[in-house]
Amino acid sequence: MWAVRHVTDEERRARLARRHGLAPAHRYDEAVAATRAMTVLHATEAPSVHLALHARVADLAVADVDRALYEDRSLVKQLAMRRTLFVFPRDLLPAAWGSASARVAGPLAVRLAKEAVAGGLSEDGAAWVDAARDAVLARLAGGDELSAQEIREQVPEVAAKVELGRGRWAQPVPVAPRVLGLLGAEGSIVRARNATHWRTARPRWTAMAAWLGDVPEPLTEAEGYAALVRRWLWTFGPGTTADLRWWLGGTLGAVRRALADVAAVEVGLDGGGVGWVLPDDVDPEDPVAPWAALTPVLDPTVMGWKERDFYLGGLGPRLFDTNGNAGTTAWWDGRVVGCWVQDDAGVVEVRVLTDLPDEGHAALAVEAERLTAWLEGHRVSTVYPSAAMAPSATR
């Protein structure tokens, strides 16, 4: 099939600026709209959700995000692609439950069954997993919200520990969090209200049915992948098959089937590659005026593609850790140009790693002031610092 047209890197960056709401002139009005625009938000680290939305929403308050997560429940945390925790728009959950989340839950159940046998909990690991699952669901069925520790204390079936590792590396590990992770991936339970402030994750768990009230049926695997791919293509397209396979955490066959199901259209990319867009999304994108933005650790834009040269250039080793986790990023005119950190007083400092015009430095300084004011002196920590974020890092 011949490519419909060629989409340059410059045009891809213009699409990113508008659709991701990163250019200040194109920010969204509220948290749910911004989340839907991004398909999902990374939630591995609790503050990333709030900071990712702050980067994309004008006049956002912490309470706005918490309201969407815990009161309106229009945004819901769900383990899904690549065994990663995301915040989903509520309407997209059935797609994940039938596809990406199911792909995660299956191996988790198998591994937990093996651990139960190896740890001496049962000679029938699968039966033990079923009994543990049923016991937790029975305890949460009434809508109580309990921490992992409270569940461990109140549900004898998951109170045990199993020894993992061998020799000097062996250590006892509680099984309750592993059972909760499995049930969360299945969509049977959900991370409910946070027991502490927004910068730290201490979730309480409850039944998904109690949390949502009306729980729709999961889509079939094919329908679910198609729905996820359709959203991803609007957000990140044009993207390559490799991009989609990595982001989706699925097989090549599942990606190709989903692309066919949504009637995705091929376009040419700079460098000779082939990307995909939705059939009603082939029109050229107008340029965007130069813009600046500061995004958090594991931001969905930075993590949206596997092939990142069109916005990251050669800065990857300095801005990602060795496991592929992105640290904070500073953007100028559609490209990542550095990172940001905070000093002891919580003031945001931008570290630029490449040459910028004075206009770029000035725009990033404005964004640093905006983020500093929003954080109100609170410091945000991370377990995924990049090399550029280290105290001793210099350009």
DAPEFEN-V394850 format. One record per helix or strand of 2 or more residues. SS is the DSSP state (hx for helix, st for strand). FROM is the first residue (numbers start at 1). TO is the last residue. If there is no record, write none. Layout:
BEGIN
ss->(SS,SS)
from->(FROM,FROM)
to->(TO,TO)
END
This chain:
BEGIN
ss->(st,hx,hx,hx,st,hx,hx,st,hx,st,hx,hx,hx,hx,hx,st,hx,st,hx,st,st,hx,hx,hx,hx,st,hx,st,st,hx,hx,st,st,st,hx,hx)
from->(6,9,24,31,40,46,62,75,81,84,90,100,125,148,156,161,167,171,176,189,203,208,221,241,252,265,270,274,292,309,316,329,335,348,358,387)
to->(7,19,26,37,42,54,71,80,83,89,98,118,140,154,158,164,169,174,186,194,207,212,236,248,261,269,272,277,295,312,319,332,342,352,375,389)
END
